[in-house]
Amino acid sequence: MDPTVRKLPGTGRGVLVTGASRGIGRAVATAFAQGGDRVAVHCSALGRDAEETFAALEGQGHALLAADLTDPDAVEDLAARAEEALGGVDVLVNNAAVMVPHPLARTSYEQWRQAWRQTVDVNLLGPAHLSHRVAGRMIEAGREGRIVNIGSRGAFRGEPDHPAYGSTKAALHALGQSLAVSLAPYGIAVASVAPGFVATERVAGRLAGAEGEDIRTQSPFGRVAEPAEVAAAVLYLASPQAMWSSGTVLDVNGASYLRT
């Protein structure tokens, strides 16, 4: 088991952010810490990116936790370690995700099955299991809380080269709405954000390459989102003022895709 790495005790809420090594997860963890919250930075395995995110957090009381979200036992252990390290988890942000290319016409059946299994395990079952364990502890402690899921515009517009990604993100939105109804009596609000294209390290090559301009023109603003803009939406949905937004799916895509 990877050890839990901690900073000194701090104040504010306890916030667990999955997949916080880079990109949106790093921006979310940074934003919560700047607001005075104690943040558990989750990563699949300890490495330089996660350690840099953790080291740069403002304030104290933070933790760095490694866990394989595809393993239900590891998910249970992660929830327990986060609860102990933070003195209670008040906010869970389900951000960790994988995006494996598997266009049907160019993917073998074996590769297709592997892509679906990996994507479902990380993007859907991981958040489902972790939500169960974190919300269960909130209920046991009589503690109100927030769960915010990072979905995707792809849940609505389709992902032809990544169908499992689009499907699991749609399922994640539906999971959030189901939990919003079932957890409301316990004072736990659940919501999702659905970002469009975001300028993260994972897609830097695509933005710099030949398709970069086409990607940017998907939005009438002529650019893609910065991770901090997605983090700002997460902070709102996790705030006390957003209780009545429980069950929502908030589009954060720069008008690049408009739902009706």
C-alpha positions as CSV (number, residue, x, y, z in Angstrom):
1,M,0.0,0.0,0.0
2,D,1.3,3.5,-0.8
3,P,1.7,5.6,2.3
4,T,-0.4,8.6,3.0
5,V,1.7,11.8,2.8
6,R,0.4,14.7,5.0
7,K,1.0,18.3,5.8
8,L,0.2,19.8,9.2
9,P,-3.4,20.2,10.3
10,G,-5.4,23.0,8.8
11,T,-8.9,24.5,8.8
12,G,-11.9,24.5,6.4
13,R,-13.6,21.6,4.8
14,G,-12.1,18.2,3.9
15,V,-12.1,17.8,0.1
16,L,-11.1,14.6,-1.8
17,V,-10.3,15.2,-5.4
18,T,-9.6,12.1,-7.6
19,G,-7.2,12.2,-10.5
20,A,-5.6,15.4,-9.1
21,S,-2.1,15.0,-10.4
22,R,-2.6,17.2,-13.4
23,G,-5.1,19.1,-15.5
24,I,-8.6,19.7,-14.2
25,G,-8.0,17.8,-11.0
26,R,-4.9,19.8,-10.2
27,A,-6.8,23.1,-10.8
28,V,-9.7,21.9,-8.6
29,A,-7.4,20.9,-5.7
30,T,-5.6,24.2,-6.0
31,A,-8.8,26.2,-5.9
32,F,-10.1,24.5,-2.8
33,A,-6.8,24.9,-1.0
34,Q,-6.8,28.6,-1.9
35,G,-10.2,28.9,-0.3
36,G,-8.9,27.5,3.0
37,D,-10.0,23.9,2.6
38,R,-8.0,20.7,3.4
39,V,-7.4,18.7,0.3
40,A,-6.6,15.1,-0.4
41,V,-4.9,14.9,-3.7
42,H,-5.6,11.4,-5.2
43,C,-3.4,9.8,-7.8
44,S,-3.3,6.3,-9.2
45,A,0.3,5.9,-8.2
46,L,2.7,8.3,-6.5
47,G,4.8,10.2,-9.0
48,R,6.3,13.6,-9.7
49,D,3.1,15.3,-11.0
50,A,1.1,14.3,-8.0
51,E,3.9,15.3,-5.6
52,E,4.2,18.7,-7.4
53,T,0.4,19.3,-7.1
54,F,0.5,18.4,-3.4
55,A,3.6,20.5,-2.6
56,A,2.2,23.6,-4.3
57,L,-1.1,23.7,-2.3
58,E,-1.7,26.7,-0.2
59,G,-2.4,26.2,3.5
60,Q,-2.1,23.1,5.7
61,G,-3.9,19.9,6.5
62,H,-3.5,18.4,3.0
63,A,-2.9,14.8,2.1
64,L,-1.5,12.9,-0.9
65,L,-3.2,9.5,-1.5
66,A,-2.5,6.8,-4.1
67,A,-5.2,4.2,-5.0
68,D,-6.3,2.2,-8.0
69,L,-9.9,3.2,-8.6
70,T,-10.6,0.0,-10.6
71,D,-10.1,-2.1,-7.4
72,P,-13.2,-1.9,-5.1
73,D,-11.1,-2.8,-2.0
74,A,-8.6,0.0,-2.9
75,V,-11.5,2.4,-3.2
76,E,-12.7,1.5,0.3
77,D,-9.2,2.0,1.6
78,L,-9.0,5.4,-0.1
79,A,-12.2,6.6,1.5
80,A,-11.0,5.5,4.9
81,R,-7.6,7.1,4.5
82,A,-9.0,10.3,3.3
83,E,-11.5,10.4,6.2
84,E,-8.6,9.9,8.7
85,A,-6.1,12.3,7.0
86,L,-8.6,15.2,6.6
87,G,-10.6,14.6,9.8
88,G,-13.6,13.9,7.6
89,V,-14.5,14.3,3.9
90,D,-17.1,17.1,3.3
91,V,-16.7,17.3,-0.5
92,L,-15.9,14.6,-3.0
93,V,-14.9,15.5,-6.5
94,N,-15.0,12.5,-8.9
95,N,-12.6,13.7,-11.6
96,A,-10.3,10.8,-12.5
97,A,-11.0,9.4,-16.0
98,V,-9.4,7.7,-18.9
99,M,-10.0,8.3,-22.6
100,V,-8.9,5.3,-24.7
101,P,-9.3,5.7,-28.5
102,H,-11.3,2.8,-30.0
103,P,-13.2,3.9,-33.2
104,L,-15.4,0.9,-34.1
105,A,-14.3,0.5,-37.7
106,R,-10.6,0.5,-36.9
107,T,-10.6,-1.4,-33.6
108,S,-10.4,-5.2,-33.2
109,Y,-13.0,-6.9,-31.0
110,E,-10.3,-7.7,-28.3
111,Q,-9.2,-4.1,-28.2
112,W,-12.8,-2.9,-28.1
113,R,-13.6,-5.0,-25.1
114,Q,-10.4,-3.9,-23.3
115,A,-11.2,-0.2,-24.0
116,W,-14.7,-0.6,-22.6
117,R,-13.7,-2.5,-19.5
118,Q,-11.0,0.0,-18.6
119,T,-13.1,3.0,-19.3
120,V,-16.1,1.7,-17.3
121,D,-14.0,0.6,-14.4
122,V,-12.3,4.1,-14.1
123,N,-14.9,6.5,-15.3
124,L,-18.1,5.0,-13.9
125,L,-17.6,2.2,-11.3
126,G,-14.7,4.0,-9.6
127,P,-16.9,7.1,-8.9
128,A,-19.9,5.0,-8.0
129,H,-18.0,2.9,-5.5
130,L,-16.2,5.9,-4.0
131,S,-19.4,7.9,-3.7
132,H,-20.9,5.1,-1.8
133,R,-18.1,4.9,0.7
134,V,-17.7,8.6,1.2
135,A,-21.4,9.4,1.4
136,G,-21.8,6.5,3.7
137,R,-19.4,8.0,6.1
138,M,-21.1,11.4,5.8
139,I,-24.4,9.8,6.7
140,E,-22.9,7.9,9.7
141,A,-21.4,11.1,11.0
142,G,-24.6,13.1,10.5
143,R,-22.5,15.4,8.3
144,E,-23.9,17.4,5.3
145,G,-21.7,17.2,2.2
146,R,-21.2,17.6,-1.5
147,I,-20.4,15.3,-4.4
148,V,-19.4,16.9,-7.7
149,N,-18.8,14.8,-10.7
150,I,-16.6,15.8,-13.7
151,G,-18.6,14.7,-16.7
152,S,-18.2,15.8,-20.3
153,R,-19.8,17.6,-23.2
154,G,-19.2,14.3,-25.0
155,A,-22.0,12.7,-23.0
156,F,-24.4,14.8,-25.2
157,R,-22.7,15.4,-28.6
158,G,-21.1,11.9,-28.9
159,E,-17.5,10.7,-29.0
160,P,-17.0,8.8,-32.3
161,D,-13.4,7.8,-31.6
162,H,-14.0,7.3,-27.9
163,P,-17.6,5.8,-27.5
164,A,-16.9,4.3,-24.1
165,Y,-15.8,7.7,-22.8
166,G,-19.0,9.4,-24.0
167,S,-21.1,6.6,-22.7
168,T,-19.5,6.5,-19.2
169,K,-19.7,10.3,-18.9
170,A,-23.5,10.2,-19.7
171,A,-23.8,7.4,-17.1
172,L,-21.9,9.5,-14.6
173,H,-24.3,12.4,-15.1
174,A,-27.2,10.0,-14.5
175,L,-25.5,8.6,-11.4
176,G,-25.2,12.1,-10.0
177,Q,-28.9,12.8,-10.6
178,S,-29.9,9.5,-9.0
179,L,-27.7,10.2,-6.0
180,A,-29.0,13.8,-5.7
181,V,-32.5,12.4,-5.1
182,S,-31.5,9.6,-2.7
183,L,-29.0,11.6,-0.7
184,A,-31.0,14.9,-0.3
185,P,-32.7,13.7,2.9
186,Y,-29.2,13.5,4.5
187,G,-28.2,17.0,3.5
188,I,-25.8,15.8,0.7
189,A,-26.1,17.6,-2.6
190,V,-24.8,16.0,-5.8
191,A,-24.2,17.7,-9.1
192,S,-22.0,17.4,-12.2
193,V,-20.1,19.7,-14.6
194,A,-19.9,18.9,-18.3
195,P,-16.8,20.6,-19.7
196,G,-16.0,20.9,-23.4
197,F,-12.4,20.9,-24.6
198,V,-10.0,22.0,-21.9
199,A,-6.3,23.0,-22.3
200,T,-4.7,20.2,-20.2
201,E,-1.4,18.5,-20.5
202,R,-3.0,15.4,-22.0
203,V,-4.2,17.3,-25.1
204,A,-1.4,19.9,-25.5
205,G,-0.2,18.1,-28.6
206,R,-3.6,18.2,-30.3
207,L,-4.0,21.9,-29.6
208,A,-0.5,22.7,-31.0
209,G,-1.0,20.5,-34.0
210,A,-3.0,20.8,-37.3
211,E,-6.4,20.2,-35.6
212,G,-5.8,22.9,-33.0
213,E,-7.5,25.7,-34.8
214,D,-10.5,23.5,-35.6
215,I,-10.8,22.6,-31.9
216,R,-10.7,26.3,-30.9
217,T,-13.3,27.4,-33.4
218,Q,-15.8,24.9,-31.9
219,S,-16.5,27.7,-29.4
220,P,-17.7,31.2,-30.6
221,F,-15.1,32.5,-28.2
222,G,-12.4,31.1,-30.4
223,R,-10.6,29.2,-27.7
224,V,-10.8,26.3,-25.3
225,A,-11.3,26.4,-21.6
226,E,-8.6,26.7,-19.0
227,P,-8.7,24.2,-16.2
228,A,-9.3,27.0,-13.7
229,E,-12.6,27.8,-15.4
230,V,-13.8,24.3,-14.8
231,A,-12.5,24.5,-11.2
232,A,-14.6,27.6,-10.6
233,A,-17.7,25.8,-11.6
234,V,-16.8,22.9,-9.2
235,L,-16.3,25.4,-6.4
236,Y,-19.7,26.9,-6.9
237,L,-21.5,23.5,-6.9
238,A,-19.6,22.5,-3.7
239,S,-20.5,25.8,-2.0
240,P,-23.3,26.2,0.6
241,Q,-25.1,28.5,-1.8
242,A,-25.5,25.7,-4.4
243,M,-27.6,23.3,-2.3
244,W,-30.6,24.0,-4.6
245,S,-28.5,23.2,-7.6
246,S,-28.3,19.5,-6.5
247,G,-29.1,17.2,-9.5
248,T,-27.9,19.7,-12.1
249,V,-25.5,19.1,-14.9
250,L,-23.7,22.4,-15.5
251,D,-22.3,22.9,-19.1
252,V,-18.9,24.5,-19.1
253,N,-18.1,24.5,-22.8
254,G,-18.0,28.1,-24.0
255,A,-21.2,27.6,-26.0
256,S,-19.5,25.0,-28.2
257,Y,-22.5,22.7,-27.7
258,L,-26.0,23.8,-26.7
259,R,-28.4,21.3,-25.3
260,T,-32.1,21.7,-25.7
